[in-house]
Amino acid sequence: MDGSGLPEIRSTCPYCGVGCGVLLRPDGEGGIAVRGDPEHPANFGRLCSKGSALGETVGFEHRLLSPMVNGSARSWNDALQLVADRFSSTIAEHGPDSVAFYVSGQLLTEDYYVANKLMKGFIGSANIDTNSRLCMASSVAGHKRAFGTDTVPGTYEDLDEADLVVLVGSNLAWCHPVLHQRLLTARKKRGTKIVVIDPRRTASCNDADMHLALKPGSDVALFNHLLAEVYESGAVDADFVAHTNGFDTALDAARADVISVTGLSDTQIAEFCKLWINTEKVVTIYSQGVNQSTSGSDKVNAILNSHLATGRIGTPGCGPFSVTGQPNAMGGREVGGLANMLACHLDLENADHRAAVRHFWNAPAMPKAHGLKAVDMFQAVGDGRIKALWIIHTNPAVSMPDADAVRDAIASCPFIVVSDITGATDTARLADVLLPASAWAEKDGTVTNSDRTISRQRKAIDAPGQARPDWDILAEVGRRMGFASAFDFASPAEIFREYAALSGVAEQFGRDFDVSGLSKISDVHYDDMTPQRWPITPTRQGGRFFADGQFYHPDRKARFVPVRFKPPAAKTEPRFPFRLNTGRLRDQWHTMTRTALSPRLSAHLPEPFLDIHPADAGRLGVGTADLVRLTSPIGSAILRARITDSVQPGHVFASIHWTGETAPSARIDAVIAAATDPVSGQPESKASVVSVTRFEPAWYGFAVSRDAMKPTSDYWALSRTAQGYRAEMAGRAFVSDWVAEAKRLFGTQSAKVASVLDPNRGIARIALHEDGVLIGALFVSPTPVSVMRDYLQTLPGQKALDALSGRSPADLPNPGPVLCACFGIGINTILDAIETEGLMTVDAIGEALSAGTNCGSCRPEISDLLLSVKTREAAE
């Protein structure tokens, strides 16, 4: 124990699907210290930069503290009765399919279960879908087509035992860094080879033996060619294929595909196929680059076909492996949180399955067909078919494709309920009713990670104000809608027992998901539950699936799915010549509701950017630090240009995280069309077509402040710092009085002003002080502002009389932009160590500075710094 006298509490990280264990130590005042749990099997004590910074994301300043109805605080009784009455009256007048829930992988399994039970069993509609539809629905569809159910065959231990790991559409180094470090440990110990298949050169490529920069969407053609080569080389496992159907048809389809569409050379393709075929222990990890496609399900099945043909599935070090993007995407799949599923991997459109679940729940009605999937759901909101919508822990006004249309649809809906921890999101601002929900460190329940491990999430601190757990809110609405006995839950443990018992019903239908061994778990044992992988029955605990050749189709055989290459839905043309790829950043999460609160997570890449190849930038007249306008057939965005050869000519990349709260012009999903996979309903978020033009503002600005700023320019990006905030700005409108604008920006009229103004040159430098303390400084120039940003952001709240210089004093070190977020180490600090101490390896830098020694996700960038130094020295 520390000085607080409070013990550490075992819980689970609320970010990606790795499901890392964390140890939380409350400080007794609403804060927590966070470290990795060395006993958790997902991470053995490791955390990424986001997990390490979790303690910086708790606090009350951003929290929604009471229910709000039309902008006014109301009691829980009033707010919940209004929700129950409006949903009930809408159903009575327009039918059950006139209402919908849009939920989130941020929910705990118990929350998800209650939401699914209420919508499908008692409202009688399947209109419940989740933001997990945007990240892994194609994987679900591929699993079900091949295996008969949504089963992840392998475990994380397979990364330790594989001789070859293929990353397909997965930047594991940034998006799942703890798994990537596990992979690098295996590489060091056993020589595991790594292949990255991705149109873009990502951080994961730095440690790869091979990078196949194929054309977007061509994964099916590559894996079809691999299947054909498996057959031609005699590598088919005939004994295993005897447990399958459809091999010949799938092989015929594979042979008919044209490998040239990948854009890869014959040598690259041959080397990859030879390595894959001649390596017995192969794991193929795939993620959003596969799933987020109009042919995502086919890509998944192309990968599964190759593993089924060789029998490389379900044995140590072998198998296809979908890594999920959210902490409880798997738990949502298990409870039927998708519009086309029933709980416990039962099928919604199977009459026997429906009858069994209805009987178990004693439910008045069950839908006979799947509900509206995410994209279709918001289109139905927009055209008036859905008249009441409850959105829980997600921000679709930013994160859905065609985001402007989604925002407008939500705004026009007759009744919108939003449950969240904050009212300061693009979506929450559109709600009729806002319900304050508990945050991750305030909740009790379970989550399931990417390898089927169920872990407890435990309450470490009290929820502020009137915030309540999601299961409690949902159950209370269910009771008020007239379903009292079905939703008379008193605790998460009680919900979990019911859910576990239902899984025993599913097992009677031959389903894979079964945790019925926990159906009688006591409250005490639930509280003490240790991480464990399903299935959990009296006769089986965890393990892998399918090595025995037993699958979940009626004949117990797997199915090969014949697939053919299909190009992305959008076609490039002269008006829109670029192909846009999107993805995550190392230190940010989704729409930054949580990570943007952390200064050190915001320090690495504090504003939105567009990666563009040097040849394209030169042709367009775009230089370093210029702003560019990205335009698609449906919308536009303004971002900072980042010129790099990590993208191919004709391709650009942007991250997904910025919102109306942090950078309104950079909401990238506003340019993404709502094209979806016909099988999974998952949107194609990585292959839109766009034009790129140089954005030419009249002025550029940079500002730092002690308190939140209020930018209003054409472009602005706001981020947290340790001392307050920083903002990048640019505008086309002429500003006649920069001193007045600075006072408005920093929210003061009484501050003392120091300024350097040169109207003829368009230059302004303004510092505002109160009681000798800097509250804000603004720098304006007709070209991108050149000041020491990382020094300036340390000055607000200090007696900084030299802020107008824009530079640090000569006797102060300038660490430069943060590269290692875990330890706050800047680029200049690392470069100085390289040059003065002769540190010429990543490990040596880590030993001297600690950079790269925690989550390791900055190691590729450190490696790039070393290469730049060596290249410069060689040139000299």
Summary of the structure (lengths in Angstrom):
residues: 876
radius of gyration: 27.0
end to end distance: 55.3
largest distance: 82.5
contacts: 3317
relative contact order: 0.12
helix: 36%
strand: 20%
